[in-house]
Structures are given as C-alpha cells and as structure tokens.
Amino acid sequence: MELECFRMQDPAPEIVPGRPDRAWMDAFQSRFPYRCLPLTMANTTGWEILCPVDFMAEWNGGPRNEDLKLTPLDPTDSLGHFVQSHFTHGILTMHTGYLFRTPPGWAVWCSGAPNHVKDGVQALEGLIETDWLPFPFTMNWIMTRPGRVYFNKGEPFCFINLVEHQKMDTVQPVLKYLDADPELLKQYQVWTEKRTEFNAKLEERDPETMKQAWQRFYFKGEIPVEDADAPAEHMVRRRLKSAIEAPRPNLGKKR
C-alpha cells in the first residue's frame, strides 16, 4: 500500500514519520507522561509535515483578512504561498505543498500533530477523500484570541493519518452491561483489585512498589489474570516508513 505524495512545488515541505517527543512531556519529572503508551503511540501514528520557515502570526481580533498579519522572523525568508490569511476571522491557511493520493476507500485525516500544544492557536482538522480528489487541500489553524503566536522551522504544522473511512458507516455501537461478558468482567475486577492495592502501597511508600513506579499491564500487553493469553499484536513502538523518492518520468520529446 502506498501513500502517493505528489509535489506541487519544489522544494516542498519535508514529510517525516511522527516523532514521540513533546516539550511539555519532557518537562515532567522523570518524563512521567512517556509512561502513558496511548500518548506516545498517538504521537507517532501518522506523518508530520514540517514548517519550512520561522514566522509570526499576529491577530488583532478583527474579522478581515488584513486583521491577521504574517511575518517571517528572518527578513531574508519569504512566506510566499506557504501561509496566508485566506478565510478571515483569524484563520491561518497553510499549504502542504503536496497533492496526496490514497487507495480506494482510504482518506487522509489532516490535523495538528497529536499532543503538540500551541498556546493561542488551534489546529482545525479535516477528513479528505484523497482516493479521488485531483487537487490539494490546505491545513488551517484558528487563533483563539488576539495576540501573537510563533511557528518554528522544523515544527509540524500538519499531521496526516490514513482512515478507511467508507467502512465507518457500517460500525454499529452497542450498549451492553459488563456482566454480559463474564470473562471480561473477571479481568476487569482483578485489574481493579491490583490497581487499588498498588496505589495503596504507593501511598505507604512501600520500597518495592516505589521502585516499580507504575503498573505496566497495558505497556507490556499483559492481562492481570493467571493463564490469560496476552494479545498477540500489542505494539509499544510505531515504525512508520520515511518518504522515499520515486524516479521522475522521462516523458521525452514529442515528434
């Protein structure tokens, strides 16, 4: 399966597999948030498109295009077609530089990088039917209040993921009571008991429990019931492929 990324400009912004690190996660003692596997997996489940220049966006709160001012931080840089005030009302429109093509039934989910927090501005998300669309889409951010925000060169301004979206309409949510699945209920009850016991020992500063720091059932893919089979496809690290260069076609000369 291929995600085809057709350049609409040269050079186009760099595309890289999602990176796990976040500045706010690094700031915690012992980098505690990285123990949350769902966070790090979300951070890396998709590809980042990186900002090619450092720039500032300043919004005065007004509804007009000219109320949002965009300025490169290096006066030798040009923002050109990359970022514009197009939709008014403090919305930044950023061009990915690519036309994406996916296999039939698959779409691109376009968003900000997961758990990448920016004060004063919010990424707007979109689902794009890239299995047929013959033109590119843009990445948009909305200022949440008047003021200034900064985008740095090499920072992800867009995050793309793939969704087999046509199957979503076939999914039927079903509300059930937990005791309808006795085995699942048993596993939950055992986990609850072990969790309560572990937290109590943490409060008592039990040396062995303090050494463990946190329970790793989810991280290890373990079900806390004796003789229960561990999930066969549990993942603790995403290994997405980097973009590769396809040969440019030699169209030759028409005679």
N, C-alpha and C positions, 0 to 999 in steps of 0.2 A: 504494500500500500504506500502511495506517495502523496505528500502534500506538495503540490506544484506552486512555486513562488516565482511568478514572472515579474522581473524588474520593470518598473515604469519609469525609472530614472537611473542614472549611473554617475556617481555611486549611489546606491540605495542604503538606507539604514541597516545596520547589522542585525541579524537574527541569531539568537543563541538559545540553547535549552535553558529552561527556568532554573535559576540559582536558589539554593536553600537559604542563604543568609539574609537577615534583615537587621538593620541597625538597632531597632528597638528591642529585638530579641537578644542581640549581643550585649545590651546594656544591663540585663538582669544578672544578678549574682549567679555564678556557675552556669551562665547561659541557660537558665532553667526552662524557657519556652521551647528549646530544641528537644526536650523530653516528650513533647506532645507530637507524636508521629503524624496525626492528621494535619497539623500545621505545616510541617516540613514537606509532606507529600503534596499538599496543595501548592506550596511554593514552587515545586518542580514539575508539576503536571501541566506542561504546555511550554510554549516558546516565547521569549521576550524579544521585542523589537526595541532597539536602543536609540536613545536620543542622540542625534549627531552633533549637537552644539549645546553650549550653555546659554540659557536665556531666562529672562524675567517676564512674567505676566503681571500687569498692574490694572486693576479694575476699580472704577470709581463708584460702582453700584448702579450705573445707568443702563438703559435698555438698548442703546445704539451700538453699532459696530465700533465706532470710534471711542466708546467708553472703555474698551479693553485695549490697553497698549502693550505691545510685544516688543521686547528689546533684547538683542544679543548682548551677552556680558563681555564678549570680546569684540571690539569695534571692527576688527578685520573679518569677522564672520557675517554671513548673510542668512537671515531666516528664510528668504526666498519663498518658495511654495510649501515649505515644510509645515509651518504653523501659521494660522490665520484667525482673525475674528470674523467668522462667517455667519453663524446662526444667531448673533446678537445675545443680549441678556447674560453677558459674562461667560460665554462658552468658547473654549479654545478648540479649534479644529486642527488636528494633526494628521498629516498624510503618511501612511506607512511606507510608501514607495514601491508597493507590490500589488499585483493582481493575483489573488490566490485561487487555486482550483483544487477541489476535493472530489473523491469518487462519488458516484451516485448515492444519494441518501444521506451523505455526510455534509455537515455545515461547520463553519468556523464560529466559535464563540469568542467574541472580542471584548476585552475588559482591561482594567488595570492589573498589574501583577498582584497576585493574592497576598494579602497581609502586608502590602507595601503602602504604608500610611503617609499621606501628604496633608499637612495642615492647610486649610483654606481652600482646597480644591478637591473635587470628587470625580473619579472616573465614571463615565457613562458606558454601560455595557450594551452589546448588541449581538444578535444571532443572525448570521448572513448565509444565505443559500449559495454557497460558493461552488456547488456542483453544476450550476448553470450560468451564474452571473458573469457577463462579459465585460465588466468594468470594476474598478477598485472601490473599496469602502474607506471611510476615514475613522480615526479614533478621536473621540470627543471627551473633553473634561469641562465641568461646570464649576465656576468659582462659587464658593458657599457664602462669601461675604466680601465686601470691599476690602482691598488691600493688595499685597504683593505675594506672589509665590514664585519659586525658582525650580527650573528643571535643569539637571546637570547632564553634561555629556557622558554617555555610557549608562545613564539611568534608564530603566524600562519605562517607556511611555505607552506601550501597548503590550498586551499579553494575549496570545491566541491559543485556543484549545479546539479540539475536534469533537463534535457531537453527532451521533447517528440520530438526528432529530426527528426523522419521519416516524420512528418507532415510539416516540414519546406518547403519541395519542393512543397507542394500544395498551398503555400501562393502566391498570385498574387498582387504585388504592383500596385496601380492605381493612376496616377497623375490627380488631379482634381483642379478646381478653387473653392475657398472658398464660392463664391456665389451660388454654386451648392447645398449647404445645407443652406437655409435661416435661420433656427433656430440656427445652429452652428455659422453662420456669426453674427447674432444678439448677441449671448452670447459673442463672441469674442470682438465685438465693445463695449459692455457695460463694459467688463473687461478692455479694453484699456482705456476707459474714466475714470474709477475708479482708475486705476493704475496711470494714468497721474496726476489726482487730488491728490492722496495720496502722490506721490513723490514731487509735488509742495508744499504741506503743510509741508512735512519733511524739504524741503529747507528753508521754512519760520519759521521752528521750532515751529509749532503750538503745544501747550501743549498736547491736546488730541491725536493728531497724534503721537507725540513723545512717549506718554505713550503706544500706541499700538505697536510701534517699527517696525512692518512689517505686511503686509496684510496676512491673514490666509485662503484665499479662498481654496487653494489647501490642506493645512494642515487639515482644517475642512471638506473637501469634499463638499464645497459649490459652487454652480453655481451662479454668481453675477447677476441674473435676477430674478425679482419678480415672485413668483409662479412656479419657475423651480424646478423640482424634484431633490433632492440630490442623488448621486449614492448610491445604496443600499449596495454595497460591498466595500466601501472605507476602507482602512486599514492605521493605523498610527503606528502600532507596530506589528512586527513579533514575533510569539511564536512557534518557531521550537522545536521539541521534542529532548531531550537528548538521547544519545545512551543507550540502556538497554542491560543487559546481558542475552543471551539465554543459556538454560541449555546445558551442554556438553553431547553429546550422549554416552550412555553406550553400547559399541559395544560387550562387553562380550568376552569370550574366545572361540575360535574355537575348536571343538572336533574332 
